[in-house]
Amino acid sequence: MDGRFTVFAWSPCDATKRGGWTAYYLAKMGAKVTLVDAYGPGNSRATSGDETRGGRSSYGDRGPWAELWTRWANEAIDRWARFDEEWGREMKVRLWFNTGDLIFRAAPEPFTDRTRQLWAELRVPFEAPKVEEVARAYPAINLTGITVVLREPRAGVVRARRACETAYCLLPTDQ
Ligand SMILES: Cc1cc2nc3c(=O)[nH]c(=O)nc-3n(C[C@H](O)[C@H](O)[C@H](O)COP(=O)(O)OP(=O)(O)OC[C@H]3O[C@@H](n4cnc5c(N)ncnc54)[C@H](O)[C@@H]3O)c2cc1C
């Protein structure tokens, strides 16, 4: 890639991988990247300078951008897993933890309907278990009044601050 980019901020998060991870992927594509941050990677003022951030692709509530959010978030989940495979041992770090994600609603909503529709269209694995099945599998969860459950098995959690620090370590410093 030909060109120079200046990137502000550090996000490790699911849908867009802003900040430091945008810089990391731009650099990987061959771009020259300058990162600007007043307080450094993963600082406590940053929204990504926290312990964890969820990674999921249930974005049926994003209006005209719902498909893009779903697609990108799903791709981001793959990228986190690939990153750990590629760098985890060498960097002695694991950033992505696949936990699955459960969504509960009292009744179907445009959010749950559109999310299901997008998952089906984009072939994102999901389940819509019966409430009784969920009650058996997760007896600690109070399901009173719940009629809709969606489960995204590929969802998970990113170690946010650690991810910012890791991206910083991997960026070339001699451009
Ligand atoms: C409580 C909370 C929970 C969230 N949960 C999730 C979640 O589960 N999953 C998810 O995907 N997203 C989640 N988000 C959203 C996500 O955290 C943010 O969208 C993402 O971290 C934004 O990243 P960023 O790199 O754009 O900005 P930030 O991480 O906020 O980085 C901004 C950076 O800019 C620097 N800066 C600010 N002003 C200046 C300046 N004048 N000069 C130089 N540097 C400056 C700061 O030091 C900071 O490092 C959550 C957000 C919050 C607040």
The ligand as a Gaussian input file, in Angstrom:
#p B3LYP/6-31G(d) Opt

LIG

0 1
 C      -17.823000       1.685000      29.237000
 C      -17.614000       1.298000      27.781000
 C      -17.822000      -0.001000      27.389000
 C      -17.625000      -0.363000      26.061000
 N      -17.789000      -1.671000      25.715000
 C      -17.480000      -2.050000      24.459000
 C      -17.509000      -3.436000      24.116000
 O      -17.813000      -4.302000      24.952000
 N      -17.171000      -3.781000      22.847000
 C      -16.801000      -2.834000      21.919000
 O      -16.482000      -3.198000      20.780000
 N      -16.774000      -1.519000      22.213000
 C      -17.090000      -1.127000      23.460000
 N      -17.025000       0.198000      23.790000
 C      -16.627000       1.148000      22.754000
 C      -15.120000       1.103000      22.555000
 O      -14.442000       0.967000      23.789000
 C      -14.692000       2.372000      21.841000
 O      -15.451000       2.538000      20.681000
 C      -13.234000       2.287000      21.439000
 O      -12.421000       1.959000      22.549000
 C      -12.798000       3.614000      20.826000
 O      -11.451000       3.468000      20.516000
 P      -10.642000       4.650000      19.921000
 O       -9.291000       4.103000      19.601000
 O      -11.407000       5.304000      18.833000
 O      -10.614000       5.703000      21.098000
 P       -9.864000       5.608000      22.560000
 O       -9.504000       4.210000      22.926000
 O      -10.744000       6.371000      23.506000
 O       -8.572000       6.411000      22.311000
 C       -8.557000       7.812000      22.245000
 C       -7.130000       8.227000      22.500000
 O       -6.972000       9.563000      22.081000
 C       -6.048000      10.161000      22.965000
 N       -6.322000      11.598000      22.897000
 C       -7.449000      12.232000      23.259000
 N       -7.342000      13.539000      23.012000
 C       -6.105000      13.727000      22.466000
 C       -5.405000      14.873000      21.980000
 N       -5.947000      16.091000      22.003000
 N       -4.149000      14.698000      21.472000
 C       -3.582000      13.460000      21.426000
 N       -4.210000      12.348000      21.889000
 C       -5.449000      12.488000      22.386000
 C       -6.344000       9.539000      24.318000
 O       -5.184000       9.544000      25.138000
 C       -6.738000       8.116000      23.950000
 O       -5.673000       7.195000      24.098000
 C      -17.220000       0.607000      25.111000
 C      -17.001000       1.923000      25.515000
 C      -17.193000       2.264000      26.835000
 C      -16.936000       3.700000      27.267000

